[in-house]
């Protein structure tokens, strides 16, 4: 029987990385990912992410559920949508979303990502 996997609420022990320069919109934010689980088919992943203030372009091929543990972020879609999310908010970013992810206050989130295999 598979074991239950606990998901920590921190990224301790993981090195921060810069957002790729070609995606930057504002600032020079660093982000840290602590992936806690991936399924054997590499379609489902979950863990914790932290990001510094800044903004960058995103394009989602995967579906992502997020629960914001700390901070404040803004999601601006290329379709004109504009949503501000704060600590305590839970949300889904559907596959196909294109736009800008902006961290307004240093943020930390739990994530669960599902990317259907072709």
C-alpha positions as CSV (number, residue, x, y, z in Angstrom):
1,X,0.0,0.0,0.0
2,X,1.4,3.5,-0.9
3,X,2.4,5.7,2.0
4,X,0.7,9.0,2.8
5,X,2.9,11.9,1.8
6,X,2.9,15.0,4.1
7,X,3.4,18.3,2.3
8,X,5.5,20.8,4.3
9,X,4.5,24.5,4.3
10,X,8.0,25.7,3.8
11,X,10.8,25.5,1.2
12,X,13.7,25.1,3.7
13,X,16.7,23.3,2.1
14,X,15.8,24.3,-1.5
15,X,17.8,26.8,-3.5
16,X,16.0,29.9,-4.9
17,X,16.2,30.5,-8.6
18,X,15.8,33.6,-10.7
19,X,12.8,33.9,-13.0
20,X,14.0,33.4,-16.6
21,X,15.0,36.8,-18.1
22,X,12.9,36.4,-21.2
23,X,9.7,36.1,-19.1
24,X,10.4,39.1,-16.7
25,X,8.0,42.0,-16.8
26,X,9.1,43.8,-13.6
27,X,11.7,43.3,-10.9
28,X,14.3,40.5,-10.4
29,X,12.3,38.1,-8.3
30,X,13.7,34.8,-7.0
31,X,11.4,31.8,-6.5
32,X,11.9,28.6,-4.6
33,X,10.1,25.3,-5.3
34,X,9.9,22.3,-2.9
35,X,8.1,19.6,-4.9
36,X,7.0,17.0,-2.3
37,X,5.3,14.5,-4.6
38,X,5.1,13.4,-8.2
39,X,3.2,10.4,-9.5
40,X,4.8,7.6,-11.4
41,X,3.4,8.9,-14.7
42,X,4.8,12.4,-14.2
43,X,1.4,14.0,-14.7
44,X,0.6,15.1,-11.1
45,X,2.9,17.1,-8.8
46,X,2.4,19.0,-5.5
47,X,4.5,20.9,-3.0
48,X,5.3,24.4,-1.9
49,X,6.4,27.5,-3.9
50,X,7.7,30.8,-2.6
51,X,8.3,34.0,-4.7
52,X,9.6,37.5,-4.2
53,X,8.1,40.7,-5.4
54,X,8.1,41.0,-9.2
55,X,6.1,40.1,-12.3
56,X,6.6,37.6,-15.1
57,X,4.8,36.1,-18.1
58,X,3.2,32.7,-17.7
59,X,1.5,30.2,-20.0
60,X,-0.1,27.2,-18.5
61,X,-0.3,23.8,-20.3
62,X,-1.2,22.2,-16.9
63,X,-4.1,22.7,-14.5
64,X,-2.9,24.1,-11.1
65,X,-4.7,24.3,-7.8
66,X,-3.2,26.8,-5.4
67,X,-3.7,27.7,-1.7
68,X,-1.9,30.9,-0.8
69,X,-0.3,30.6,2.6
70,X,1.3,34.0,2.7
71,X,1.5,37.2,0.7
72,X,-0.5,38.7,-2.1
73,X,-0.4,38.0,-5.9
74,X,-2.2,39.4,-8.9
75,X,-3.0,37.4,-12.0
76,X,-3.6,39.4,-15.2
77,X,-4.9,37.3,-18.1
78,X,-4.2,38.3,-21.7
79,X,-8.0,38.1,-22.0
80,X,-8.3,41.2,-19.8
81,X,-9.1,39.3,-16.6
82,X,-7.5,40.7,-13.4
83,X,-7.6,38.9,-10.0
84,X,-5.9,39.8,-6.8
85,X,-5.4,36.9,-4.3
86,X,-4.3,37.0,-0.7
87,X,-3.1,34.6,2.0
88,X,-6.0,32.2,2.8
89,X,-7.3,32.2,-0.8
90,X,-7.6,29.0,-2.8
91,X,-7.8,29.1,-6.6
92,X,-7.4,27.1,-9.8
93,X,-5.4,28.3,-12.8
94,X,-6.8,26.3,-15.8
95,X,-4.7,24.9,-18.6
96,X,-4.5,27.5,-21.4
97,X,-4.2,30.5,-19.1
98,X,-1.8,33.1,-20.6
99,X,-0.9,36.3,-18.8
100,X,1.2,37.8,-16.0
101,X,1.8,36.4,-12.5
102,X,2.7,39.4,-10.2
103,X,3.8,39.0,-6.6
104,X,2.7,42.2,-4.8
105,X,4.0,40.9,-1.3
106,X,6.4,38.0,-0.8
107,X,4.2,34.9,-1.3
108,X,4.1,31.3,-0.4
109,X,1.6,28.7,-1.8
110,X,0.7,25.1,-1.7
111,X,0.2,23.8,-5.2
112,X,-1.1,20.7,-6.9
113,X,-0.5,20.5,-10.7
114,X,-2.1,18.1,-13.2
115,X,-0.8,18.0,-16.7
116,X,-2.6,15.5,-19.0
117,X,-0.2,13.4,-21.0
118,X,-0.6,13.6,-24.8
